Amino acid sequence: MYKCINCGQTVDIKKYSESKCPKCRYRILFKEVPVVKRTVKAR
């Protein structure tokens, strides 16, 4: 769940894919960063 800074509307990130609030159309930045796994091999 994410809360809008402008109007206080709670937005479910799993169901809602747009980056704007459905109530007031205020732009929300989702803090979900994809996990990047890198294997570093020493040669």
C-alpha positions in Angstrom: 0.0 0.0 0.0 1.2 3.5 -0.9 -0.2 6.8 0.4 -0.6 9.8 -1.9 1.3 12.9 -0.6 -1.2 15.3 -2.2 -4.6 14.0 -1.1 -3.9 11.0 1.3 -5.5 8.4 -0.9 -4.1 4.9 -0.3 -3.1 3.2 -3.6 -2.5 -0.6 -3.9 0.7 -1.0 -5.9 0.0 -4.6 -6.8 -3.4 -3.9 -8.5 -2.5 -0.4 -9.8 0.3 -0.1 -12.3 0.0 3.6 -13.3 2.3 6.2 -11.7 -0.5 8.6 -10.9 -3.0 8.7 -8.1 -6.5 7.6 -9.2 -8.2 10.2 -7.1 -6.2 13.4 -7.8 -3.9 12.4 -10.6 -0.9 13.4 -8.6 2.3 11.7 -9.7 3.5 9.0 -7.2 6.9 7.5 -7.3 6.9 3.8 -6.4 10.0 2.8 -4.4 10.0 -0.7 -5.8 13.4 -1.3 -7.3 14.0 -4.6 -9.1 16.6 -6.8 -7.4 19.8 -7.0 -9.4 22.0 -10.0 -8.6 25.5 -10.0 -10.1 28.0 -12.7 -9.6 31.5 -11.2 -9.6 34.2 -13.7 -10.4 37.8 -13.0 -9.6 40.2 -14.3 -12.2 
